[in-house]
Amino acid sequence: MKKFLALIMALVIVLSLVACGSSKTEAPATSAAPAANDAPATEANGEDYGTYNWTLAMTVAETTTNYKMVEYFANLMNEKSNGSITIDLYPGGQLANTTEQDEACVAGSIDMVTGMTSDLTDFVKEMALFDMPNVFDDIDHMRRFLESDYAKVQINKYCEASGIHMLAFSDAGFRQLTTNKPTASVADLANQKIRTMTNKYHMAYWNSVASAVPMQFNELFMGLQQGTVDGQENPYMNIVGNNLQEVQKYIVETNHVGHIIVFFMNNDLYQSLPENTRALIDECAAEAAEFAKGVASESIEKDKQICLDAGCEIVTFNDEDLATLRENAQIVYDMVKEDLGAETVQLFQDAIDAAR
């Protein structure tokens, strides 16, 4: 049944691509060769990489780190292939919602996708490892881990077994708690209603200190405005990108889960390419991920200031409260161990420790 649904989805996406290609109002943001100020110049080397045109989908907007990273990647690919490889970008869910676009990439009807780790747990169950809260000490620790051999090799083994090839990781910093109730400690979270993704690990974590309320993101602003929920958790990128600072009073820097960006492509497509083309993809993806790191750091500071200017108060928990959050995270660790096995979790935790 799942294969049948994937085939149906593939047909739908193909028809969508045809429709988009014939409509001026739905034309994709097509990447051109990078301008001198946008990407490093590379002299033409005359190497033949083949001629390809690929689709790259995402549900996030053009203002996000995701988009800026893959736009940079597409520009590099076009430049370094001397124009023989072009990539059409479809932001804002033009082709499908998150689940549909991931399934279409697995099936092969969308070539490339960017999203976040939590989006992929239905397809690559090991992505649940990244839903274990409070495993990273700080953003530098998280970034060292994402650049480790474990992330580049072991995580990719999990991905390839599920039909995708991971090209790069990036991040938008950490997910933070926002709320309309004064919150100076973990104890102040009791009885607060916190909106979460429809993710069982996220829900279990917030139920351990507050009351988790799963809600679709497009309903969140009104839910906060009307008091249906007291707060929510997201990175600064999404807080400001969706104007949540206008309906929230406090931002508590819990740094509980890294908002880790993923960039991947259909594995059969990747493996079918000539060796030099795969090497070019790897090279450009690595450069794009490094570029995105700077974009993310600058964006976090800018978005924090926007929140302060809107009247939000930024709160930092003391060490005792942060320790309480780490203790409560054990609930999720146990769930992930049950789902993935103790050995898989231990490999992940060993890699976390090695990145310290």
BELFEN-V158635 format. One record per residue. SS is DSSP state (a for helix, b for strand, c for the rest). PHI is phi in whole degrees, -180 to 180 (NA if undefined). PSI is psi in whole degrees, 0 to 359 (999 if undefined). Layout:
ss = {SS & SS}
phi = {PHI & PHI}
psi = {PSI & PSI}
This chain:
ss = {c & a & a & a & a & a & a & a & a & a & a & a & a & a & a & a & a & a & a & a & a & c & c & a & a & a & c & c & b & b & c & c & c & c & c & c & c & c & c & c & c & c & c & c & c & c & c & c & c & c & c & b & b & b & b & b & b & c & c & c & c & c & c & c & a & a & a & a & a & a & a & a & a & a & a & a & a & a & a & a & c & c & c & c & b & b & b & b & b & b & c & c & c & c & c & c & c & a & a & a & a & a & a & a & a & a & a & c & c & c & c & b & b & b & b & b & a & a & a & a & c & c & c & c & a & a & a & a & a & a & a & c & c & c & c & c & c & c & a & a & a & a & a & a & a & a & c & c & a & a & a & a & a & a & a & a & a & a & a & a & a & c & c & b & b & b & b & b & b & b & b & b & b & b & b & b & b & b & b & c & c & c & c & c & c & a & a & a & a & c & c & c & b & b & b & b & c & c & c & a & a & a & a & a & a & a & a & c & c & c & b & b & b & b & c & c & a & a & a & a & a & a & a & a & a & a & c & c & c & c & b & b & b & b & c & a & a & a & a & a & a & c & c & a & a & a & c & c & c & b & b & b & b & b & b & b & b & b & b & b & b & b & b & b & b & b & a & a & a & a & a & a & c & c & a & a & a & a & a & a & a & a & a & a & a & a & a & a & a & a & a & a & a & a & a & a & a & a & a & a & a & a & a & a & a & a & a & a & a & c & c & c & b & b & b & c & c & c & a & a & a & a & a & a & a & a & a & a & c & a & a & a & a & a & a & a & a & a & a & a & c & a & a & a & a & a & a & a & a & a & a & a & a & a & c & c}
phi = {NA & -65 & -64 & -62 & -64 & -64 & -65 & -61 & -62 & -61 & -63 & -62 & -66 & -59 & -62 & -64 & -64 & -61 & -62 & -65 & -69 & -100 & -118 & -67 & -76 & -115 & -65 & -73 & -79 & -81 & -80 & -103 & -60 & -67 & -73 & -59 & -87 & -99 & -153 & -65 & -74 & -133 & -72 & -64 & -107 & 76 & -75 & -93 & -101 & 89 & -113 & -142 & -132 & -116 & -101 & -133 & -109 & -159 & -97 & -88 & -86 & -71 & -83 & -84 & -61 & -53 & -62 & -63 & -66 & -75 & -65 & -61 & -60 & -62 & -64 & -62 & -60 & -66 & -68 & -74 & -91 & 59 & 88 & -83 & -119 & -121 & -133 & -95 & -96 & -124 & -82 & 66 & 68 & -61 & -96 & -173 & -80 & -58 & -63 & -65 & -71 & -66 & -64 & -67 & -69 & -60 & -76 & 102 & -89 & -118 & -79 & -139 & -145 & -124 & -160 & -136 & -57 & -63 & -64 & -96 & -62 & -72 & -111 & -124 & -61 & -68 & -63 & -62 & -57 & -77 & -88 & -76 & -76 & 59 & -91 & -102 & -72 & -164 & -68 & -67 & -62 & -62 & -70 & -61 & -63 & -65 & -97 & -78 & -62 & -59 & -65 & -78 & -108 & -66 & -61 & -69 & -63 & -62 & -66 & -65 & -65 & -105 & 104 & -128 & -117 & -77 & -91 & -166 & -112 & -142 & -159 & -122 & 76 & -107 & -77 & -122 & -88 & -122 & -158 & -100 & -108 & -54 & -139 & -105 & -154 & -61 & -60 & -72 & -82 & -56 & 73 & -79 & -97 & -111 & -69 & -129 & -66 & -82 & -129 & -63 & -72 & -63 & -65 & -63 & -63 & -75 & -68 & -76 & -128 & -148 & -124 & -76 & -127 & -66 & -155 & -66 & -63 & -71 & -101 & -69 & -56 & -67 & -62 & -72 & -64 & -92 & 81 & -61 & -129 & -86 & -157 & -160 & -139 & -165 & -72 & -54 & -53 & -82 & -61 & -76 & -60 & -118 & 59 & -69 & -64 & -78 & -126 & -133 & -103 & -127 & -120 & -103 & -80 & -77 & 47 & -77 & -138 & -68 & -87 & -95 & -86 & -115 & -137 & -142 & -139 & -59 & -68 & -61 & -64 & -59 & -69 & -80 & -79 & -58 & -58 & -70 & -71 & -61 & -64 & -65 & -59 & -61 & -63 & -69 & -65 & -65 & -65 & -66 & -66 & -65 & -60 & -65 & -59 & -67 & -61 & -64 & -62 & -65 & -65 & -60 & -65 & -64 & -70 & -61 & -66 & -61 & -65 & -64 & -65 & -82 & 100 & -74 & -103 & -96 & -113 & -121 & -71 & -78 & -61 & -65 & -70 & -64 & -66 & -63 & -62 & -65 & -64 & -68 & -64 & -59 & -57 & -72 & -57 & -65 & -64 & -67 & -61 & -66 & -80 & -110 & 102 & -63 & -65 & -63 & -67 & -66 & -60 & -63 & -66 & -63 & -68 & -61 & -63 & -66 & -84 & -73}
psi = {319 & 319 & 321 & 315 & 322 & 321 & 318 & 315 & 321 & 317 & 318 & 317 & 319 & 314 & 323 & 319 & 319 & 315 & 317 & 323 & 338 & 3 & 125 & 327 & 343 & 21 & 142 & 163 & 92 & 132 & 131 & 175 & 143 & 143 & 166 & 327 & 354 & 327 & 154 & 137 & 144 & 130 & 143 & 130 & 0 & 3 & 143 & 113 & 359 & 167 & 122 & 150 & 116 & 154 & 141 & 115 & 154 & 156 & 351 & 167 & 173 & 348 & 350 & 162 & 322 & 306 & 315 & 325 & 310 & 333 & 317 & 316 & 312 & 320 & 317 & 315 & 318 & 317 & 311 & 340 & 7 & 34 & 1 & 344 & 120 & 148 & 124 & 125 & 132 & 87 & 174 & 25 & 29 & 327 & 326 & 169 & 180 & 308 & 317 & 320 & 325 & 317 & 322 & 326 & 319 & 319 & 338 & 5 & 345 & 134 & 317 & 153 & 146 & 140 & 222 & 164 & 319 & 333 & 334 & 357 & 334 & 341 & 324 & 96 & 333 & 346 & 344 & 340 & 324 & 352 & 358 & 120 & 157 & 35 & 339 & 139 & 320 & 182 & 327 & 321 & 315 & 318 & 324 & 319 & 316 & 340 & 2 & 164 & 326 & 312 & 319 & 330 & 302 & 314 & 323 & 331 & 317 & 317 & 313 & 327 & 340 & 3 & 5 & 158 & 123 & 122 & 322 & 155 & 148 & 197 & 164 & 37 & 212 & 158 & 136 & 156 & 134 & 150 & 162 & 0 & 140 & 126 & 99 & 350 & 170 & 324 & 330 & 350 & 344 & 132 & 2 & 142 & 113 & 121 & 135 & 167 & 164 & 66 & 120 & 330 & 317 & 318 & 318 & 320 & 311 & 334 & 340 & 341 & 344 & 210 & 110 & 135 & 101 & 135 & 142 & 144 & 325 & 353 & 355 & 314 & 312 & 324 & 321 & 320 & 321 & 356 & 14 & 323 & 154 & 328 & 187 & 178 & 130 & 162 & 162 & 323 & 316 & 330 & 308 & 322 & 337 & 17 & 30 & 339 & 343 & 341 & 19 & 145 & 329 & 140 & 117 & 117 & 78 & 336 & 40 & 323 & 134 & 134 & 88 & 122 & 135 & 147 & 116 & 167 & 166 & 129 & 321 & 320 & 312 & 313 & 337 & 348 & 154 & 154 & 319 & 330 & 318 & 319 & 322 & 317 & 313 & 317 & 312 & 324 & 320 & 318 & 321 & 321 & 321 & 319 & 317 & 330 & 315 & 322 & 315 & 314 & 316 & 319 & 320 & 312 & 319 & 316 & 326 & 318 & 323 & 319 & 318 & 318 & 333 & 356 & 6 & 148 & 128 & 125 & 141 & 126 & 153 & 174 & 325 & 317 & 323 & 324 & 323 & 318 & 319 & 321 & 318 & 335 & 341 & 331 & 315 & 321 & 317 & 322 & 316 & 321 & 319 & 323 & 324 & 340 & 144 & 324 & 318 & 317 & 321 & 321 & 317 & 312 & 326 & 320 & 325 & 313 & 319 & 335 & 356 & 999}
